[in-house]
Amino acid sequence: MKPGSPPPSTELDDLRSENASLRSRIAQLEAGGAAQAPADTAPAMRLFDVLLQLPLIFYRVGPDGRFRDVIGPTLERIGVEPAALIGRGVLDIFPEASTAFLQSLAGNEVWSETSGVFEGHPWFALSFVRPVDGGEGTVGVSVDITEWREAGRKLADSERLFRSLAETVAVAISRNDPLGRILYANEPMGELLGVPAATLIGRNSLEFVHEADRSRVTEEWLATQAAGERYAGVFRIRSADGSTPWILSRGVPETNEAGQITGFVASLVDITERKRIEEELGLRVAERTDQLVRANKELEAFCYSVSHDLRVPLRSIDGFCRLLAEELDDSLQETGRDYLRRVLAATARMDRLIDDFLALSRASLREVSRSDVDLSEIAQGIAEELRQRAPEREVRFEIARGLSVKGDPALLRDALENLLGNAFKFTSRTSDACIEFFRTTSAAGEAVFVVRDNGAGFDMQQASKLFTAFHRLHDDREFEGTGVGLATVERIIQRHGGRIWAEAQPGRGASFMFTLPRS
């Protein structure tokens, strides 16, 4: 604060009026003594007692500039005895107050801000006035403003740091008031908007928003401010050169001690190139999606051809081979019969392969519907069908109750048919065969469904090939199959948002585990 400027606090403003009445009372006391004081001096004395509790110093200075009277609790706080100041020059104690002191001798009431020569160099705001009794010299009051100045210094340091950072980074930064008026803008902000940064001060930041986006941005800004939250938005701006770049804007609210928003610090980043890339990617995705749709339709047509056109000649081969076997049975040698058996076996295998291939394509192409599915009920039905296919076998099924999920009933049935069918097949050489279906919980807390058997098992070194289509871990002479079933199961589980894996040991059975999201 420069000499002659107003005091740093409204509290000091209030003291001016209080000092005026107080000086009159003190003058009366000094002139006539306490015994001759008027009866109404009691309120003034009480006020004086209150003032002595404030962090103030009251003093009288003679025309020679030396202290005559000094009193105030601030002296005790800074470790100075009042008597030590009597007779010392006021400018020796407050060397920067010379101008204010001289003006007070001329009859002016002046405030000054200065440091003292006390230990720690505290700062004071000083008030010099001529005595109301017309006496020589001046009287006045001082208040310790060291903490205020330190707070002001820290605020100034913070402001300088903010400006240094804002001018250093290559991001457009501004400080705005709650209405959006720009209080500060760095050079990158001026470059982005196409004008000198200094000319932005006082202008509303919303006027630079593209008119097509301004209404939306205004609503977003007001809603964010009302909620006291950070702002983040993507919109176009209109630069002075006529360009309309896309920017990403972020605004962080500034608040006072009461939590009220006093302004925003905003940053703008030009994302025009990123938007262009996103649009190009969007076009590519749309194009690839269209290609995928066409490919799926072609695949569906191919699957239809496999399902109908390939089965016709296959059934003809099977039918004529059976006719040959019946009509030429007596004339055929064993070699011929063996050939016919092999042809019939091959056509049967081809028929199963077509079924499995169609199941795999259905799992890949069919739209997944979601409803409540009782896996326990489905598993029980599959178990009964497997028993009916091989009534000579004694297999124990242990199926937990209440295993319900959200999913596609038909696809999940296909998955369980393959898993339970595999378990049934690979326990065909196991006495006391047992197949289990239950649910457990993983270490992460997710539900895991398990199909476990005590059959042939497999080597875990080959586990990575389990779910590869047309790849089998067992020879046809051991266990027949096409190698498509587990690939179909994996596709179904993945399309439901789950995952599947397996654990096994040769000769000690296998466990297939899978997860399904709850919704």
C-alpha positions as a printed Julia matrix, in Angstrom:
519×3 Matrix{Float64}:
   0.0      0.0     0.0
   1.44     3.39   -0.97
   1.48     6.37    1.47
  -1.81     8.14    1.43
  -3.77     5.09    0.28
  -6.73     3.73    2.25
  -6.17     1.28    5.13
  -6.02    -2.43    4.39
  -9.13    -3.32    6.37
 -12.6     -1.99    6.99
 -11.87    -2.43   10.71
  -9.43     0.46   10.46
 -12.06     2.53    8.69
 -14.33     2.0    11.67
 -11.56     3.17   13.99
 -11.5      6.59   12.38
 -14.91     7.55   13.7
 -14.17     5.94   17.05
 -10.84     7.83   17.28
 -12.59    11.15   16.67
 -14.82    10.83   19.74
 -12.05     9.18   21.74
  -9.61    12.01   21.11
 -12.15    14.48   22.51
 -12.54    12.43   25.71
  -8.78    11.97   26.13
  -8.21    15.71   25.65
 -10.73    16.48   28.39
  -9.06    14.03   30.74
  -5.62    15.44   30.06
  -6.79    19.08   30.48
  -8.76    18.74   33.67
  -7.6     15.5    35.25
  -9.71    12.51   36.13
 -11.27    14.25   39.14
 -12.64    17.04   36.94
 -13.87    14.78   34.15
 -17.54    15.04   33.22
 -19.86    12.32   34.46
 -20.5     10.9    30.99
 -16.85     9.87   30.45
 -17.64     6.3    31.62
 -18.76     5.05   28.15
 -15.64     6.56   26.59
 -13.44     4.89   29.15
 -15.12     1.56   28.5
 -14.56     2.04   24.77
 -10.95     2.91   25.48
 -10.57    -0.32   27.5
 -11.99    -2.29   24.57
  -9.61    -0.63   22.12
  -6.67    -1.53   24.36
  -7.56    -5.22   23.82
  -7.2     -4.87   20.05
  -3.85    -5.46   18.23
  -3.24    -1.69   18.17
  -0.67     0.88   19.31
  -1.9      4.34   20.4
   0.65     7.14   20.55
   1.22    10.87   20.8
   4.12    12.35   18.86
   5.54    15.8    19.56
   6.32    18.37   16.87
   9.92    17.22   17.11
   8.8     13.81   15.84
   9.48    11.97   19.1
   7.1      9.69   20.99
   5.61    11.28   24.11
   3.0      8.63   25.02
   2.7      5.04   23.78
   0.23     2.34   24.81
  -1.13    -0.85   23.24
  -1.06    -4.68   23.66
   0.75    -5.12   20.34
   3.94    -3.82   21.96
   3.79    -6.54   24.58
   3.22    -9.18   21.87
   6.33    -8.15   19.94
   8.36    -7.83   23.15
   8.76    -4.04   23.34
   8.27    -2.0    26.51
   6.3      1.27   25.9
   8.82     3.19   28.01
  11.56     2.13   25.59
   9.88     4.19   22.83
   9.35     7.4    24.81
  11.67    10.05   23.49
  12.62     8.09   20.37
  11.88     9.5    16.94
   8.8      8.09   15.24
  10.73     7.92   11.96
  13.46     5.92   13.7
  10.84     3.27   14.5
   8.79     3.65   11.31
  11.34     4.96    8.78
   8.97     4.73    5.8
   6.28     6.96    7.35
   7.97    10.33    6.84
   5.56    11.57    4.16
   2.48    10.66    6.15
   3.89    12.26    9.31
   4.7     15.54    7.56
   1.21    15.65    6.02
  -0.34    15.11    9.46
   1.6     18.13   10.81
  -0.06    20.13    8.04
  -3.44    19.11    9.39
  -4.18    16.12    7.16
  -5.31    12.71    8.39
  -3.15    10.2     6.53
  -2.78     6.43    6.5
   0.55     4.81    5.75
   1.84     1.27    5.48
   5.37     0.63    6.76
   7.62    -1.92    8.41
   8.97    -1.42   11.9
  12.49    -1.84   13.19
  11.37    -4.33   15.82
  12.65    -7.89   15.83
  11.08    -9.83   12.97
  10.32    -6.56   11.13
   6.51    -6.62   11.53
   4.44    -4.41    9.24
   2.02    -1.77   10.47
  -0.69     0.44    9.08
  -0.27     3.91   10.66
  -2.74     6.77   11.13
  -1.46    10.29   11.93
  -3.85    13.14   12.85
  -3.55    16.51   14.55
  -4.8     16.54   18.17
  -8.39    17.77   18.54
  -7.31    20.06   21.37
  -5.15    22.0    18.95
  -1.97    20.86   20.65
   1.31    20.48   18.9
   2.48    17.3    17.2
   0.2     14.44   16.23
  -1.71    11.56   17.72
  -2.53     8.32   16.01
  -2.95     4.58   15.98
  -1.08     1.65   14.38
  -2.28    -1.87   13.64
  -0.09    -4.91   13.0
  -0.76    -6.06    9.42
   2.12    -8.54    9.14
  -0.19   -11.53    8.69
  -2.3     -9.66    6.13
   0.78    -8.72    4.16
   2.07   -12.3     4.31
  -1.27   -13.57    3.06
  -1.18   -10.96    0.32
   2.37   -11.96   -0.57
   1.4    -15.62   -0.83
  -1.58   -14.68   -2.97
   0.66   -12.61   -5.21
   3.18   -15.47   -5.41
   0.37   -17.84   -6.31
  -0.84   -15.42   -8.97
   2.65   -15.11  -10.41
   3.08   -18.89  -10.39
  -0.26   -19.33  -12.15
   0.68   -16.8   -14.81
   4.14   -18.34  -15.25
   2.64   -21.8   -15.75
  -0.11   -20.47  -17.99
   2.43   -18.71  -20.22
   4.79   -21.72  -20.26
   2.41   -24.47  -21.37
   1.24   -24.75  -24.96
  -2.41   -25.04  -23.88
  -4.84   -22.14  -24.18
  -5.74   -21.03  -20.63
  -8.0    -18.31  -19.3
  -9.41   -17.2   -15.99
 -13.07   -16.17  -16.11
 -15.55   -14.71  -13.66
 -18.78   -16.64  -12.89
 -20.53   -14.94  -15.84
 -17.84   -16.08  -18.27
 -16.04   -12.74  -18.67
 -12.34   -13.22  -19.32
 -10.09   -11.86  -16.56
  -6.85   -13.31  -17.9
  -5.8    -15.12  -21.08
  -2.4    -16.53  -22.03
  -0.8    -16.19  -25.45
  -1.92   -19.65  -26.72
  -5.5    -18.57  -25.98
  -5.02   -15.49  -28.15
  -3.44   -17.59  -30.91
  -6.33   -20.06  -30.83
  -8.93   -17.28  -31.09
  -6.88   -15.31  -33.61
  -6.53   -12.08  -31.57
  -3.92   -10.64  -29.17
  -4.41   -12.13  -25.73
  -4.57    -8.68  -24.08
  -7.65    -7.75  -26.15
  -9.61   -10.66  -24.68
  -9.79    -9.16  -21.19
 -13.38    -8.22  -20.33
 -14.95   -10.09  -23.24
 -17.33   -12.98  -22.6
 -15.83   -16.33  -23.53
 -19.19   -17.58  -24.85
 -19.09   -15.08  -27.72
 -16.28   -17.12  -29.28
 -18.33   -20.34  -29.26
 -19.71   -21.28  -32.68
 -23.31   -20.07  -32.95
 -24.49   -23.61  -33.75
 -23.09   -24.85  -30.42
 -23.54   -21.74  -28.24
 -26.96   -22.59  -26.8
 -25.88   -26.1   -25.83
 -22.59   -24.92  -24.31
 -24.37   -22.18  -22.34
 -26.8    -24.71  -20.84
 -23.96   -27.08  -19.98
 -21.93   -24.26  -18.42
 -24.83   -23.02  -16.26
 -25.73   -26.54  -15.15
 -22.13   -27.25  -14.18
 -21.86   -23.98  -12.28
 -25.12   -24.62  -10.42
 -23.84   -28.04   -9.37
 -20.42   -26.68   -8.42
 -18.72   -29.26  -10.62
 -15.95   -29.2   -13.2
 -16.94   -28.46  -16.75
 -15.9    -30.57  -19.72
 -17.27   -30.11  -23.2
 -16.5    -30.49  -26.88
 -17.66   -27.8   -29.28
 -16.58   -25.55  -32.14
 -15.28   -22.02  -31.8
 -15.2    -19.24  -34.36
 -11.73   -17.77  -34.68
 -10.99   -14.26  -35.94
  -9.64   -15.71  -39.2
 -13.01   -17.36  -39.9
 -11.91   -20.91  -39.09
 -14.1    -23.07  -36.84
 -11.83   -25.55  -35.07
 -13.17   -28.18  -32.69
 -11.89   -27.81  -29.14
 -11.99   -29.76  -25.9
 -12.73   -27.38  -23.03
 -12.28   -28.02  -19.32
 -13.22   -25.6   -16.55
 -12.24   -25.84  -12.88
 -14.26   -23.67  -10.46
 -12.54   -21.32   -8.03
 -14.3    -20.89   -4.69
 -14.01   -18.66   -1.65
 -13.96   -19.76    1.99
 -17.74   -19.99    1.98
 -17.66   -22.41   -0.94
 -19.14   -19.88   -3.35
 -17.86   -19.97   -6.93
 -15.84   -16.85   -7.68
 -14.68   -17.84  -11.16
 -13.32   -20.54  -13.41
  -9.95   -21.48  -14.81
 -10.57   -22.83  -18.31
  -8.33   -24.65  -20.77
  -8.96   -25.16  -24.49
  -7.29   -27.81  -26.64
  -7.64   -27.91  -30.41
  -8.93   -31.39  -31.33
  -9.85   -30.66  -34.93
  -7.41   -33.25  -36.24
  -8.65   -35.83  -33.77
 -12.24   -35.16  -34.84
 -11.22   -35.6   -38.47
  -9.58   -38.93  -37.66
 -12.65   -40.01  -35.68
 -14.9    -39.18  -38.62
 -12.65   -41.13  -40.97
 -12.64   -44.07  -38.57
 -16.42   -43.81  -38.33
 -16.7    -44.04  -42.1
 -14.33   -46.98  -42.13
 -16.27   -48.72  -39.38
 -19.51   -48.16  -41.28
 -17.91   -49.51  -44.44
 -16.47   -52.54  -42.66
 -19.79   -53.12  -40.92
 -21.52   -53.1   -44.29
 -18.94   -55.54  -45.61
 -19.45   -57.75  -42.56
 -23.21   -57.72  -43.05
 -22.77   -58.79  -46.65
 -20.27   -61.47  -45.63
 -22.68   -62.79  -43.0
 -25.45   -62.96  -45.57
 -23.15   -64.86  -47.91
 -22.19   -67.17  -45.05
 -25.85   -67.73  -44.22
 -26.47   -68.58  -47.87
 -23.52   -70.97  -47.8
 -24.81   -72.6   -44.62
 -28.19   -73.01  -46.28
 -26.45   -74.64  -49.22
 -24.57   -76.97  -46.88
 -27.73   -77.83  -44.99
 -29.81   -78.61  -48.07
 -27.75   -79.02  -51.23
 -24.96   -81.14  -49.73
 -27.31   -83.41  -47.84
 -29.16   -84.43  -51.01
 -26.21   -86.18  -52.72
 -25.03   -87.45  -49.34
 -28.35   -89.13  -48.68
 -28.32   -90.55  -52.22
 -24.93   -92.13  -51.57
 -26.12   -93.53  -48.27
 -29.35   -94.84  -49.77
 -27.77   -96.56  -52.79
 -25.07   -98.12  -50.62
 -27.72   -99.64  -48.41
 -29.6   -100.96  -51.46
 -26.41  -102.53  -52.77
 -25.74  -104.11  -49.42
 -29.23  -105.61  -49.31
 -29.47  -106.77  -52.96
 -25.92  -108.01  -53.36
 -25.38  -109.31  -49.89
 -25.07  -112.96  -50.98
 -22.84  -112.25  -53.98
 -20.52  -109.73  -52.29
 -17.26  -110.91  -50.87
 -16.16  -109.72  -47.46
 -13.99  -107.06  -49.08
 -16.99  -105.59  -50.88
 -19.04  -105.6   -47.7
 -16.2   -103.8   -45.92
 -16.13  -101.16  -48.62
 -19.85  -100.56  -48.3
 -19.57  -100.33  -44.49
 -16.82   -97.76  -44.87
 -18.85   -95.71  -47.32
 -21.86   -95.77  -44.98
 -19.67   -94.81  -42.02
 -18.17   -91.94  -44.02
 -21.59   -90.64  -45.06
 -22.75   -90.84  -41.43
 -19.66   -88.95  -40.31
 -20.22   -86.38  -43.05
 -23.81   -85.95  -41.9
 -22.66   -85.35  -38.31
 -20.03   -82.91  -39.55
 -22.68   -80.93  -41.42
 -24.81   -80.81  -38.27
 -21.86   -79.58  -36.2
 -20.86   -77.06  -38.84
 -24.39   -75.66  -38.9
 -24.41   -75.49  -35.1
 -21.13   -73.52  -35.19
 -22.48   -71.1   -37.8
 -25.7    -70.71  -35.82
 -23.68   -69.86  -32.72
 -21.76   -67.23  -34.71
 -24.55   -65.67  -36.76
 -27.71   -66.01  -34.75
 -28.83   -62.91  -32.86
 -28.55   -63.52  -29.13
 -31.83   -63.06  -27.27
 -31.9    -62.84  -23.49
 -34.42   -64.3   -21.09
 -34.45   -66.32  -17.88
 -32.91   -69.74  -18.55
 -32.99   -72.67  -16.09
 -29.71   -74.46  -16.86
 -30.51   -77.18  -14.3
 -33.72   -78.12  -16.12
 -31.95   -78.14  -19.51
 -29.14   -80.3   -18.14
 -31.63   -82.8   -16.67
 -33.36   -83.12  -20.05
 -30.04   -83.67  -21.86
 -29.04   -86.32  -19.31
 -32.27   -88.24  -19.97
 -31.67   -88.12  -23.73
 -28.12   -89.44  -23.29
 -29.37   -92.34  -21.14
 -31.94   -93.23  -23.8
 -29.27   -93.3   -26.5
 -27.15   -95.77  -24.54
 -29.47   -97.66  -22.17
 -26.77  -100.27  -21.6
 -24.57   -97.74  -19.8
 -24.78   -96.89  -16.13
 -23.79   -93.26  -15.69
 -24.45   -91.21  -12.56
 -25.51   -87.63  -13.25
 -25.25   -85.13  -10.37
 -26.92   -81.91  -11.49
 -27.33   -79.05   -9.02
 -30.72   -77.37   -8.8
 -31.53   -73.71   -9.26
 -28.82   -72.86  -11.79
 -30.55   -69.96  -13.57
 -29.05   -67.29  -15.83
 -30.04   -64.65  -18.37
 -29.29   -65.78  -21.91
 -30.42   -67.32  -25.18
 -32.21   -70.61  -24.35
 -31.46   -72.32  -27.69
 -27.78   -71.38  -27.77
 -27.2    -72.29  -24.12
 -28.88   -75.64  -24.74
 -26.45   -76.24  -27.65
 -23.54   -75.43  -25.33
 -24.71   -77.83  -22.59
 -25.47   -80.56  -25.15
 -21.87   -80.41  -26.34
 -20.34   -80.28  -22.85
 -22.49   -83.01  -21.32
 -22.32   -85.06  -24.55
 -18.52   -84.9   -24.46
 -18.48   -85.94  -20.81
 -20.83   -88.84  -21.63
 -18.62   -89.88  -24.56
 -15.29   -89.72  -22.71
 -16.59   -91.73  -19.73
 -17.67   -94.62  -21.99
 -14.65   -96.68  -20.88
 -14.91   -95.69  -17.21
 -16.54   -97.91  -14.64
 -18.77   -96.07  -12.17
 -18.91   -93.09  -14.57
 -20.0    -89.81  -12.95
 -20.88   -86.52  -14.6
 -21.48   -83.4   -12.49
 -22.92   -79.99  -13.29
 -22.79   -77.35  -10.56
 -21.95   -73.76   -9.8
 -19.11   -72.39   -7.67
 -17.61   -68.99   -6.95
 -14.2    -67.79   -8.13
 -11.69   -65.91   -6.0
 -12.9    -62.72   -7.7
 -16.48   -63.43   -6.58
 -17.92   -64.33  -10.0
 -20.22   -67.31  -10.58
 -18.5    -70.2   -12.39
 -20.45   -73.11  -13.91
 -18.65   -76.47  -14.0
 -19.19   -79.64  -16.05
 -16.93   -82.31  -14.55
 -16.43   -85.98  -15.41
 -14.14   -88.82  -14.34
 -13.41   -90.03  -17.86
 -10.42   -90.12  -20.18
  -9.21   -86.58  -19.57
  -6.42   -85.05  -21.68
  -2.93   -83.58  -21.49
  -3.04   -79.93  -20.39
  -0.13   -79.16  -22.74
  -2.66   -79.43  -25.56
  -5.33   -77.34  -23.8
  -4.72   -74.35  -26.09
  -6.06   -76.42  -29.02
  -9.24   -77.5   -27.25
 -11.52   -74.84  -28.71
 -10.05   -74.82  -32.23
 -12.56   -75.99  -34.83
 -11.87   -79.41  -36.43
  -9.0    -80.1   -34.02
  -9.29   -83.2   -31.81
  -7.15   -84.43  -28.91
  -8.28   -88.06  -29.28
  -8.11   -90.39  -32.26
 -11.36   -91.52  -33.94
 -10.45   -95.08  -33.01
 -10.68   -94.09  -29.32
 -13.59   -91.66  -29.36
 -15.47   -90.53  -32.44
 -16.18   -86.87  -33.1
 -15.75   -83.98  -35.51
 -13.77   -81.49  -33.41
 -16.39   -78.74  -33.79
 -18.4    -79.09  -30.57
 -16.05   -77.24  -28.19
 -15.46   -74.5   -30.75
 -19.23   -74.03  -30.84
 -19.41   -73.92  -27.04
 -16.7    -71.26  -26.85
 -18.44   -69.14  -29.48
 -21.75   -69.32  -27.54
 -20.16   -68.42  -24.21
 -18.23   -65.53  -25.73
 -21.33   -64.14  -27.43
 -22.97   -64.1   -24.01
 -20.06   -62.07  -22.65
 -18.51   -64.96  -20.72
 -15.37   -67.08  -20.97
 -14.58   -70.79  -20.86
 -11.54   -72.84  -19.89
 -10.7    -76.41  -18.9
  -8.6    -78.44  -16.48
  -7.8    -82.13  -16.85
  -5.4    -84.99  -16.31
  -5.03   -88.03  -18.61
  -7.11   -90.88  -17.23
  -8.51   -88.8   -14.37
 -11.29   -86.84  -16.03
 -11.8    -83.24  -17.11
 -13.55   -80.14  -15.86
 -14.93   -77.45  -18.15
 -15.6    -74.12  -16.43
 -17.48   -71.16  -17.9
 -18.86   -67.84  -16.74
 -22.0    -65.99  -17.81
 -22.8    -62.37  -16.93
 -25.81   -62.02  -14.63
 -27.63   -59.55  -16.86
